Amino acid sequence: MPDLARESLLHDPIHGYIPFVSIVDEGETSERTILDHPWLQRLRQIHQLQTAWWVYPSAEHTRFQHVVGAMHMASRMVEALYESLKQVCPEAPSLGYVECLCRLSALLHDVGHGPFGHFFDAHFLSDYKLTHEKLGAHIIRHELGSVLAAIRTCPNSRLEKGEQIDPDQIAWLITRPVENDTTDKPRWLVMLRSLFCGLYTVDNMDFVLRDAYMSGYSTRSFDLERLIRYTFFSEQGLTIHSRGMNALVRFRQARSELFRSMYFHRTVRAIDKTLEDLFLAGKQYLFPGNPLEHLDEYQRFTEWSLLVDVARWPQSDDPIQRAQGERWEQLLRRQVDWELADERTRLDPTSTDLFRKGREALAEQAIREVLPTELRDIPMKIDLPNYIDRPDPKTAAAGQNFLFRSATKQIRPLTDDELYKHLPMSQLVCRVYLPKGAPASHNIAVSSALDALLGNAGDDDLTNM
């Protein structure tokens, strides 16, 4: 039975009451200490929905709310899975160790995020060969390591005598997998990583529920209870019973629909395109350099600090910064530079390899080549989102999920089974953005160019969402 006198509760619209440990013995670290740490509290000042909150007025929730929810999801998954983990990995540490490790990993998985979340990865951290996961792993090891190692208890369990949380294991769990990075890791830890990267994780199960609820899309977008109930660890890895397949399919569909309708909304992407230009032109004014060399400044660097700073730039004595500030001022008034001209959607045909994500430059070149000669140099931006995120069997994170078929009592890799039969095919989308206020004739020319390259039978109704 948990020691209720040492426990605190917070109430969450998604999960209800979330317990955490506030009072611990001398020499130990409480979960409250981690929650209240400046590295965690800064996440209150970073939106969960990077730029979509500019489009969905109720979706003002933050990374902090999400990581607390993910921490709670970690406890729920460990409660359901520890028995089967111990059966296939008898050498696994105690329930207390596994629960504390997973709770801390979930709580800290976004600790490296900067303003605008994943956008900041692509348009700032990449300059230094960093991601928010790599930066977060560094923060865990070098900024939080000593306090994390002193955690000994969580709401439902406690570490056994002689056990001590290893910050390196937390850092490894939250980092995107790469090939051959499991050779020196214990099998039980490799098993647990599927809860942090895979088809359904403590991260994405929370954000699908949370983003759907907070945006008004859905109050309960998938059946979490059934998904947890029919999940277990087998000798192969994280496995779902065939009776839970419908819940998993519904989860993947809900996640994909959020990408289509929210994360890749045409105006959200137009805001991203405007931000791209602002970051390219003025990132030297935003932050002094590699965050690893300026960790104190990075701890104080959030969306709040950035947006307050850029609002002052129009009064700067530096003419370049002042000009950049005037452009930021327009964005703060929600006046974006780009507007969707037209788009085409195709169901994963091999003939449109040119228009796959990551090939924007090639797609732009192809479009320009079929535009009228006098329009081939007009400003444009290309967006190639994939609406349906089908798992890629070639990634290092693949191969972690399995299916138990009750009829045959066999366990099979999930990557070639019913999940794929039930999910719709990937939708490859090509969007062309032109400067806001561009002549209607330019839109017509772009539409004709897309017809020439992709045909005119696309799902054009998406343009009017």
C-alpha positions in Angstrom: 0.0 0.0 0.0 1.4 3.4 -0.9 2.3 5.8 1.8 -0.4 8.4 1.2 1.1 10.9 3.7 4.1 11.2 1.3 2.1 11.3 -1.9 0.7 14.3 -3.7 -2.0 14.4 -6.5 -2.5 16.6 -9.5 -5.7 16.5 -11.5 -5.3 16.0 -15.3 -8.2 16.3 -17.8 -6.9 13.2 -19.6 -5.9 10.8 -16.9 -7.7 12.1 -13.8 -5.7 12.1 -10.7 -1.9 11.6 -11.2 0.0 10.7 -8.0 3.7 11.6 -7.4 6.0 11.4 -4.4 6.6 14.6 -2.5 8.2 13.5 0.8 11.1 11.2 1.1 13.8 10.1 3.6 16.9 12.2 4.1 19.4 11.8 1.4 16.8 10.8 -1.2 15.3 12.8 -4.1 11.6 13.1 -4.4 9.7 13.2 -7.6 8.4 16.6 -6.6 12.1 17.8 -6.7 12.4 16.7 -10.3 9.0 18.2 -11.3 10.0 21.5 -9.7 13.4 21.6 -11.2 14.1 24.5 -13.6 14.8 22.1 -16.4 11.3 20.7 -16.1 9.5 23.9 -15.2 10.8 25.5 -18.4 8.6 23.1 -20.3 5.6 25.1 -19.0 6.7 27.8 -21.4 6.9 25.6 -24.5 3.7 24.6 -26.3 3.0 21.0 -27.0 1.7 21.8 -30.5 4.7 23.8 -31.7 2.7 26.2 -34.0 -0.8 24.6 -34.2 -1.9 26.6 -31.1 -2.0 29.6 -33.5 -4.7 27.8 -35.4 -6.5 25.9 -32.7 -7.3 28.4 -29.9 -8.0 25.9 -27.2 -4.9 23.9 -27.8 -2.7 26.0 -25.5 -1.4 23.0 -23.5 2.4 22.7 -22.9 5.2 20.2 -23.0 5.0 20.1 -19.2 1.4 18.8 -19.1 2.4 16.2 -21.7 5.5 14.8 -19.9 3.5 14.6 -16.6 0.9 12.6 -18.5 3.6 10.4 -20.1 5.0 9.8 -16.6 1.6 8.5 -15.5 1.3 6.4 -18.6 4.7 4.8 -17.7 3.3 3.7 -14.3 0.2 2.2 -16.0 2.3 0.3 -18.5 4.7 -1.0 -15.9 1.9 -2.1 -13.7 0.4 -4.1 -16.6 3.7 -5.4 -18.0 6.1 -6.1 -15.2 5.0 -9.6 -14.5 5.5 -10.7 -18.1 8.8 -8.8 -18.3 10.1 -10.7 -15.3 9.0 -14.0 -16.9 11.0 -13.5 -20.0 13.8 -11.6 -18.3 14.3 -13.1 -14.8 17.4 -10.9 -14.4 15.3 -7.8 -14.6 15.6 -5.5 -11.5 12.8 -4.9 -9.0 9.4 -3.5 -9.8 10.4 -0.4 -8.0 13.5 0.1 -10.2 11.6 -0.5 -13.4 8.7 1.8 -12.5 11.0 4.6 -11.3 13.2 4.2 -14.3 10.3 4.4 -16.8 8.5 7.2 -14.9 11.7 9.3 -15.0 12.4 8.5 -18.6 8.8 9.5 -19.6 9.0 12.7 -17.5 12.4 13.7 -19.1 11.9 12.6 -22.6 11.2 16.2 -23.8 13.6 18.0 -21.5 15.9 19.0 -24.4 13.1 20.7 -26.5 13.5 24.3 -27.5 10.9 26.8 -28.7 8.5 25.4 -31.2 9.5 21.9 -30.4 10.4 19.7 -33.4 10.6 22.8 -35.6 13.6 24.0 -33.5 15.3 20.6 -34.0 15.1 21.0 -37.8 15.9 24.7 -38.0 18.4 25.3 -35.2 19.7 22.3 -33.4 20.5 20.5 -36.7 23.1 23.2 -37.3 25.1 21.6 -34.5 24.2 18.0 -35.4 21.9 17.9 -32.4 18.3 16.8 -31.7 16.2 17.5 -28.7 16.8 13.8 -27.7 20.6 14.1 -27.8 20.5 17.4 -26.0 18.1 15.9 -23.4 20.4 12.9 -22.9 23.2 15.4 -22.1 21.1 17.3 -19.7 20.1 14.1 -17.9 23.7 12.8 -17.6 25.4 16.1 -16.7 22.8 18.4 -15.2 20.4 16.1 -13.5 22.4 12.9 -13.0 23.2 13.3 -9.3 19.6 14.1 -8.3 18.2 11.3 -10.5 20.5 8.7 -8.9 19.0 9.6 -5.5 15.4 8.7 -6.5 14.3 5.6 -4.6 10.6 5.6 -4.6 7.5 6.3 -6.8 3.8 6.1 -6.0 3.4 2.3 -6.3 6.8 0.8 -5.5 10.3 1.3 -4.1 13.8 0.3 -5.2 15.2 -2.6 -3.4 18.3 -2.4 -1.2 21.4 -2.0 -3.3 19.6 -0.7 -6.4 20.3 2.8 -7.7 18.8 4.6 -10.7 21.3 4.9 -13.5 20.9 8.2 -15.4 22.7 6.6 -18.4 19.8 4.2 -18.8 17.3 7.1 -18.8 19.4 8.9 -21.4 19.5 5.8 -23.6 15.8 5.1 -23.3 14.8 8.6 -24.5 17.3 8.7 -27.4 16.2 7.7 -30.9 17.6 4.2 -31.7 20.5 3.7 -34.0 21.8 0.5 -35.5 23.8 -1.8 -33.2 23.2 0.3 -30.1 21.8 -2.6 -28.0 24.9 -4.9 -27.9 26.1 -3.7 -24.5 22.6 -3.3 -23.0 20.8 -5.8 -20.8 17.9 -7.6 -22.4 15.3 -6.2 -20.0 16.3 -2.7 -20.8 16.1 -3.3 -24.5 12.6 -4.7 -24.0 11.6 -1.5 -22.1 12.7 0.7 -24.9 9.7 -0.4 -26.9 7.7 1.7 -24.5 9.5 4.8 -25.7 10.0 4.1 -29.4 7.6 1.9 -31.3 4.1 1.6 -32.6 2.5 2.7 -29.4 4.5 4.3 -26.6 3.9 6.2 -23.3 4.7 9.3 -25.3 2.5 9.0 -28.3 -0.4 7.4 -26.4 -0.5 10.5 -24.1 -0.1 13.1 -26.9 -2.8 11.5 -29.1 -5.3 11.6 -26.2 -4.2 15.1 -25.0 -3.9 16.8 -28.4 -7.3 15.4 -29.5 -8.9 16.5 -26.3 -7.4 20.0 -26.0 -8.0 20.9 -29.7 -11.6 19.8 -29.5 -11.0 17.0 -32.1 -12.1 14.2 -29.7 -12.6 13.7 -26.0 -11.5 10.0 -26.2 -9.8 9.3 -29.5 -8.9 5.6 -28.9 -9.5 2.8 -26.4 -6.5 3.1 -24.1 -7.8 0.6 -21.5 -8.2 -2.2 -24.1 -4.8 -1.4 -25.6 -3.0 -1.8 -22.3 -5.0 -4.8 -21.2 -4.0 -6.9 -24.2 -0.3 -5.9 -24.2 2.4 -8.1 -22.7 6.1 -9.0 -23.1 6.8 -12.2 -24.9 10.2 -13.8 -25.6 10.3 -11.7 -28.8 9.4 -8.4 -27.3 6.4 -6.1 -26.7 3.4 -8.1 -27.9 -0.3 -7.4 -28.4 -2.9 -10.1 -28.3 -5.1 -10.4 -31.3 -8.1 -9.3 -29.2 -6.3 -5.9 -28.8 -5.7 -5.4 -32.5 -8.8 -3.3 -33.1 -7.7 -0.9 -30.3 -4.2 -0.6 -31.8 -5.6 0.0 -35.3 -7.9 2.7 -33.9 -4.9 4.3 -32.1 -2.9 4.5 -35.3 -5.8 5.8 -37.2 -6.4 8.5 -34.6 -2.7 9.5 -34.6 -2.8 9.7 -38.4 -5.9 11.8 -38.4 -4.3 14.3 -36.0 -1.4 14.6 -38.5 -3.8 15.2 -41.4 -6.2 17.6 -39.7 -4.0 19.4 -37.1 -0.3 19.0 -37.3 -0.3 19.3 -41.1 -3.2 21.8 -41.3 -2.6 24.1 -44.3 -2.3 27.2 -42.1 -0.1 25.5 -39.5 2.3 24.7 -42.3 2.1 28.2 -43.6 3.1 29.5 -40.2 6.0 27.0 -40.2 7.1 28.3 -43.6 7.1 31.9 -42.3 9.1 30.8 -39.2 11.6 29.1 -41.5 12.3 32.4 -43.2 12.6 34.2 -39.8 14.9 31.6 -38.4 17.1 31.6 -41.5 17.5 35.3 -41.5 17.9 36.0 -37.8 18.8 32.9 -35.8 22.0 34.5 -34.7 19.9 37.0 -32.7 17.8 34.2 -31.1 20.4 32.2 -29.3 24.2 32.6 -28.9 25.3 29.3 -30.5 25.5 25.6 -29.6 23.2 24.9 -26.7 25.7 22.4 -25.3 28.1 25.3 -24.8 25.5 27.6 -23.3 23.4 25.3 -21.1 22.6 28.1 -18.5 21.2 30.3 -21.3 19.3 27.4 -22.9 17.6 26.6 -19.6 16.1 30.0 -19.7 15.4 29.9 -23.5 11.7 29.1 -24.1 8.9 30.2 -26.4 8.0 32.8 -23.8 11.5 34.3 -23.7 11.8 34.2 -27.5 8.5 35.8 -28.3 9.1 38.5 -25.7 12.6 39.2 -27.1 11.5 39.4 -30.7 8.7 41.8 -29.8 11.4 44.3 -28.6 13.5 44.0 -31.8 11.6 46.7 -33.7 13.2 49.2 -31.2 16.7 47.8 -31.7 19.6 50.1 -32.7 20.8 47.3 -34.9 19.2 48.0 -38.3 19.2 44.3 -39.3 17.7 43.2 -36.0 15.2 46.0 -36.2 14.1 44.8 -39.7 13.8 41.3 -38.4 11.7 42.5 -35.5 9.3 44.1 -37.9 8.8 40.8 -39.6 8.3 39.0 -36.3 5.8 41.7 -35.4 3.7 40.6 -38.3 3.8 36.9 -37.2 2.8 37.9 -33.6 -0.2 39.5 -35.2 -0.8 36.1 -37.0 0.0 37.6 -40.4 1.9 34.9 -42.3 3.9 35.4 -45.4 2.8 32.4 -47.3 -0.6 31.1 -48.5 -1.6 27.7 -50.0 -1.9 28.0 -53.7 -2.9 24.4 -54.4 -2.2 20.8 -53.5 -2.5 17.2 -54.7 -2.9 14.0 -52.8 -2.0 10.5 -54.0 -2.3 7.1 -52.3 1.4 6.1 -52.2 2.0 5.4 -56.0 5.5 4.6 -56.9 5.3 7.0 -59.8 5.3 10.0 -57.4 8.6 9.1 -55.6 9.7 12.7 -56.5 7.1 14.0 -54.1 8.0 12.1 -51.0 9.0 13.9 -47.8 12.5 15.2 -47.9 12.6 15.9 -51.6 11.2 19.4 -51.6 14.0 20.8 -53.7 13.5 18.2 -56.4 9.8 18.7 -56.4 10.2 22.5 -56.7 12.5 22.1 -59.6 10.0 19.8 -61.4 7.1 22.2 -60.8 9.1 25.2 -62.1 10.1 23.3 -65.2 6.4 23.0 -66.3 5.4 26.5 -65.3 5.1 29.1 -68.0 8.5 30.6 -68.8 7.7 34.0 -67.3 6.6 32.4 -64.0 9.5 30.0 -63.4 11.3 32.3 -61.0 8.3 33.3 -58.8 8.8 32.8 -55.0 7.3 29.5 -53.8 7.7 27.0 -51.0 6.9 23.3 -51.3 5.5 21.2 -48.5 5.4 17.3 -48.7 3.7 16.0 -45.6 2.7 12.3 -45.4 -0.7 12.2 -43.8 -0.8 8.5 -42.8 2.3 7.5 -40.9 2.8 3.9 -41.7 5.6 2.3 -39.7 8.8 2.0 -41.6 10.3 -1.5 -41.3 13.8 -0.2 -42.3 14.3 2.1 -39.3 16.4 1.1 -36.2 13.3 1.4 -34.1 11.4 -1.2 -36.2 11.0 -4.8 -35.2 10.0 -4.1 -31.6 6.3 -5.0 -31.8 4.7 -8.4 -32.1 1.2 -10.0 -32.4 -0.1 -13.0 -30.5 -2.7 -14.9 -32.6 -5.0 -16.7 -30.2 -6.2 -19.2 -32.8 -2.8 -20.6 -33.5 -1.0 -19.6 -30.2 1.8 -18.1 -32.4 3.6 -14.9 -32.0 4.5 -13.1 -35.3 6.2 -9.7 -36.1 3.5 -7.1 -36.3 5.2 -5.4 -39.2 3.7 -7.8 -41.8 0.4 -8.6 -40.2 -3.1 -7.2 -39.7 -2.0 -3.7 -38.7 -1.1 -3.0 -42.3 -4.2 -4.6 -43.7 -6.5 -2.3 -41.6 -4.6 0.9 -42.0 -5.2 3.1 -45.1 -2.4 3.5 -47.6 0.0 6.4 -47.0 -1.3 9.6 -48.6 1.5 11.5 -50.3 0.6 15.2 -50.4 2.3 17.9 -52.5 1.4 21.5 -51.4 2.6 24.6 -53.1 2.7 27.9 -51.1 3.0 31.3 -52.8 3.5 34.7 -51.1 0.4 36.0 -49.5 -1.5 38.2 -52.0 0.0 36.6 -55.1 -2.0 37.2 -58.3 -4.7 34.6 -59.0 -3.0 33.8 -62.3 -0.1 32.5 -60.4 -2.3 30.1 -58.4 -3.9 28.9 -61.7 -0.5 28.3 -63.2 0.6 26.3 -60.1 -2.6 24.2 -60.3 -1.9 23.5 -64.0 1.7 22.5 -63.2 0.5 20.1 -60.5 -2.1 18.7 -63.0 0.7 18.1 -65.5 2.9 16.3 -63.0 0.3 14.5 -60.9 -3.0 14.6 -62.7 -6.1 16.4 -61.5 -7.9 13.7 -59.6 -6.4 14.5 -56.3 -8.3 15.0 -53.0 -8.6 18.7 -53.6 -11.3 19.1 -50.9 -8.5 19.0 -48.4 -7.5 22.5 -49.6 -10.7 23.9 -48.1 -10.4 22.5 -44.6 
